[in-house]
Amino acid sequence: MKNVTSRLTIRDRRAFVSGAFFLTVAVFFYAVALGYAPGTTARMGPGYFPRLLSIVLAAIGLFVMAGAMRPTAEMQRLRAWDLKGLLWVTGSVMLFAFLLYPLGFVISLFVLIMVSSKASPEFTLKGALANAAVLIVLCVGVFVYGLGLKFPVWPTLFN
């Protein structure tokens, strides 16, 4: 039998940092949720869901971090941040927020998907249009009809 030293080493740095980010976000939102009444499972208060979601997010973060330290994990280093991609995605979300009420949910979502698609080096117009068609149908079905959220579905510029 080999003499195995039990030394914890981070083999997959990208996964470890991702897990640590999940854990940090979970702790932050759990701390924020402490200011709200939790309620009970039968009668949930405003702090119930954020706390529950924070616990799930923390568990995912810990699971990912533990996986990054497995002896069988692939050795991976951190890469440089893709600032261009980050700006495309962040900008598309901000654009969605500004366009939602004048242009409606469908057009704003279309703009969000097309602009954020530019963040990927594998961007193709055909792929982005197919993605937009599927996501718009799903989002309208879930948020507008399923959950009954009061988004303007179509432009309200002339109302």
C-alpha positions as CSV (number, residue, x, y, z in Angstrom):
1,M,0.0,0.0,0.0
2,K,1.4,3.4,-1.0
3,N,1.9,6.1,1.6
4,V,-0.5,8.7,0.4
5,T,-0.2,12.2,1.9
6,S,-3.5,13.9,2.2
7,R,-2.7,17.4,0.9
8,L,-5.4,19.6,-0.5
9,T,-4.4,21.2,-3.7
10,I,-6.5,23.2,-6.0
11,R,-6.2,21.5,-9.4
12,D,-8.9,23.3,-11.4
13,R,-8.4,27.0,-10.5
14,R,-11.2,28.2,-12.8
15,A,-13.8,25.9,-11.1
16,F,-12.5,26.8,-7.7
17,V,-12.8,30.6,-8.3
18,S,-16.3,30.0,-9.8
19,G,-17.4,28.1,-6.7
20,A,-15.9,30.8,-4.4
21,F,-17.9,33.4,-6.4
22,F,-21.1,31.5,-5.9
23,L,-20.4,31.1,-2.2
24,T,-19.6,34.8,-1.8
25,V,-22.8,35.8,-3.6
26,A,-24.8,33.4,-1.4
27,V,-23.3,34.7,1.8
28,F,-24.0,38.3,0.7
29,F,-27.7,37.7,-0.2
30,Y,-28.2,35.5,2.9
31,A,-27.0,38.4,5.1
32,V,-29.3,40.8,3.2
33,A,-32.2,38.4,3.6
34,L,-31.7,38.4,7.4
35,G,-33.4,41.8,7.5
36,Y,-36.7,40.3,6.3
37,A,-39.1,38.0,8.2
38,P,-38.6,34.4,7.1
39,G,-42.1,33.1,7.8
40,T,-42.7,29.4,7.7
41,T,-42.9,26.9,4.9
42,A,-46.7,27.0,4.9
43,R,-46.8,30.9,5.1
44,M,-43.6,32.2,3.5
45,G,-42.4,35.6,4.5
46,P,-40.3,38.0,2.3
47,G,-37.1,36.5,3.6
48,Y,-37.9,32.8,3.1
49,F,-37.1,32.4,-0.6
50,P,-33.9,34.5,-0.6
51,R,-32.6,32.5,2.3
52,L,-33.5,29.2,0.7
53,L,-32.0,30.3,-2.6
54,S,-28.8,31.5,-0.8
55,I,-28.4,28.1,0.9
56,V,-28.8,26.3,-2.5
57,L,-26.3,28.6,-4.1
58,A,-23.8,28.1,-1.3
59,A,-24.2,24.3,-1.6
60,I,-23.5,24.6,-5.4
61,G,-20.5,26.8,-4.7
62,L,-19.1,24.3,-2.1
63,F,-19.7,21.4,-4.4
64,V,-17.9,23.1,-7.3
65,M,-15.0,24.1,-5.0
66,A,-14.7,20.5,-3.7
67,G,-14.7,19.2,-7.2
68,A,-11.8,21.5,-8.2
69,M,-9.7,19.9,-5.4
70,R,-10.3,16.3,-6.4
71,P,-7.1,14.4,-7.3
72,T,-8.8,13.4,-10.6
73,A,-9.7,17.0,-11.5
74,E,-8.0,18.4,-14.6
75,M,-5.3,20.9,-14.0
76,Q,-6.5,24.3,-15.3
77,R,-5.2,27.8,-14.7
78,L,-7.2,31.0,-14.6
79,R,-7.5,32.8,-17.8
80,A,-7.5,36.5,-18.4
81,W,-10.9,38.1,-18.1
82,D,-12.8,38.5,-21.3
83,L,-13.7,42.1,-20.8
84,K,-15.2,42.5,-24.3
85,G,-17.6,39.6,-23.6
86,L,-18.4,41.0,-20.2
87,L,-19.2,44.4,-21.6
88,W,-21.5,42.9,-24.4
89,V,-23.5,40.9,-21.8
90,T,-23.7,43.7,-19.3
91,G,-24.6,46.3,-21.9
92,S,-27.3,44.0,-23.4
93,V,-29.0,43.7,-19.9
94,M,-28.8,47.4,-19.4
95,L,-30.2,48.0,-22.9
96,F,-33.1,45.5,-22.1
97,A,-33.9,47.5,-19.0
98,F,-34.1,50.8,-20.9
99,L,-36.1,49.4,-23.8
100,L,-38.6,47.2,-22.0
101,Y,-41.3,49.8,-21.4
102,P,-41.1,51.8,-24.7
103,L,-40.6,48.8,-27.0
104,G,-42.2,45.9,-25.1
105,F,-41.0,42.6,-23.9
106,V,-40.7,40.8,-27.2
107,I,-38.6,43.4,-29.0
108,S,-36.5,44.2,-25.9
109,L,-35.8,40.5,-25.4
110,F,-34.8,40.2,-29.1
111,V,-32.4,43.1,-28.7
112,L,-31.0,41.5,-25.5
113,I,-30.3,38.2,-27.2
114,M,-28.8,39.6,-30.3
115,V,-26.5,42.0,-28.5
116,S,-25.4,39.5,-25.8
117,S,-24.7,36.9,-28.6
118,K,-21.9,39.1,-29.7
119,A,-20.0,38.2,-26.5
120,S,-19.4,34.7,-27.9
121,P,-16.5,34.1,-30.3
122,E,-18.7,31.5,-32.0
123,F,-21.4,34.1,-32.9
124,T,-23.4,33.5,-36.0
125,L,-26.4,35.4,-37.1
126,K,-28.4,32.3,-37.9
127,G,-27.7,30.8,-34.4
128,A,-28.5,34.0,-32.6
129,L,-31.9,34.3,-34.6
130,A,-32.8,30.7,-33.8
131,N,-31.8,31.3,-30.1
132,A,-33.9,34.4,-30.0
133,A,-37.0,32.8,-31.5
134,V,-36.9,29.9,-29.0
135,L,-36.2,32.1,-26.0
136,I,-38.8,34.7,-26.8
137,V,-41.5,32.1,-27.1
138,L,-40.4,30.5,-23.8
139,C,-40.1,33.8,-21.9
140,V,-43.4,35.1,-23.1
141,G,-45.1,31.8,-22.2
142,V,-43.5,31.6,-18.8
143,F,-43.4,35.2,-17.6
144,V,-46.4,36.8,-19.3
145,Y,-48.9,33.9,-19.5
146,G,-47.6,31.5,-16.9
147,L,-46.7,33.9,-14.1
148,G,-49.0,36.7,-15.2
149,L,-46.3,39.4,-15.0
150,K,-47.6,42.7,-16.3
151,F,-44.9,43.4,-18.9
152,P,-46.0,45.3,-22.0
153,V,-45.6,42.5,-24.6
154,W,-45.5,44.9,-27.6
155,P,-44.4,48.5,-28.1
156,T,-46.2,51.2,-26.1
157,L,-44.6,54.1,-28.0
158,F,-47.8,55.3,-29.4
159,N,-50.2,54.7,-26.5
